[in-house]
Amino acid sequence: MESVLLFILGVAIMVVGLALSIGLHEIGHLVPAKLFGVKVTQYMIGFGKTLFSFRKGETQYGVKAIPLGGYISMIGMFPPGKNGEGARDATTGFMQNMVQDAREQSAQTIKTGEDSRAFYRLPVAKRIVIMLGGPVMNLLIGIALFAILLCGFGTAQNSTTVATVSTCLISPTATNQTCSASDPAAPAYDAGIRPGDRIVSIDGTAITSWDQSTAIIQKSADQALTVVVERDGTRHTFTVTPAMTTKYVTNAQGAVQKDASGTSETVQAGFIGIGPLRELVPQPPTAVLPAVGTQIGAVGGMIVDLPQRMVGVWNAAFGPGERDPNGPISVVGVGRAAGELTALNNVPVVDKVYTMIGLLASLNIALFVFNLIPLLPLDGGHIAGALWEGIRRSWAKLFKKRDPGPVDMAKLMPLTMAVVVVLGGMSLLLIYADIVKPVNLFG
């Protein structure tokens, strides 16, 4: 029962965090819209049936049942058609009707005397500021959360403290990592080194990082080394002879390198059978923006590869394959991960809080990048339309031509509906996959 309650608590915390992120995103649109004089009729978190709402001034504020996004309603999102463009007749097709419906609905939001407060009437720069406000708010949230993670908690780094000591000598590249009676004792265990020991020096060289000790051990195969460790405040000296064994070659990120044929690269090196204790080391404020930039790049790369990744999600959801732990997940998957994390009994509370903040930080960076995709109904689509209008008007002014007027974004409604259908289908697939074949993030 306790695990179930903790799971529910984790889900609830993530739902609240997601709702706050969405709410602040919409505030990023709302504040500049009101400052620029645009009439905003609604501010809503979620979609579907309204759970509760209240009116303040000319704006209705509320929360809806499905927490998959939010929106603000501004009057006059689309300009009217030129010279009766879009008028209906008996031969009007489905696409033309869709465009005209969008224009009519936009026109109906404008009451007598309010035409000057329509969104499409704003200068290009102000429209861009309004539409950028939401994604930028998510970026600022992400930066703040990453600052808390890096400066308040730190990043997980290898310390000079031994966390694990192998009892037997098994090559790191061996398929079976379980000791048997015939396996020789690992050099570190045989010498007397135990978990919790902090390496002080090796052969007279003071050790300040785990990588430093690893480099000495790997180049000292079959050579006796004097290792000084600190245990319970007392220093102990051991003689350890690293065994020659095969290990994988890894890059700076710790990933195994592969050759041109796709085979994992290996090398002969000294090995004593110890593993490091990872500790959180606080970082300076200067580390925050580079970390955010790295996360933005990772999300951008995932979006570029999204079609291929969705094929993998489909194969996993409807086949025997496993989900990619680095692949896309839905809000259901995020909530489930938060619940599973909270319910874990063997994870310290600090680590749970750290991971939860990390999930919210990554989620906000993902919202920032995703909303900048230049397709309607995403914010990036409105920004792209405004930029195109600015280019057209500047070009006309430069060559002393007639002002072409606002870009008729209503003409993109068929494409917008296609994007909505695709995004909706992807969301449903991810939700289904997160239910039947969830990503295992915590072992």
Disulfide bonds with the S-S distance in Angstrom:
Cys168-Cys179 1.83
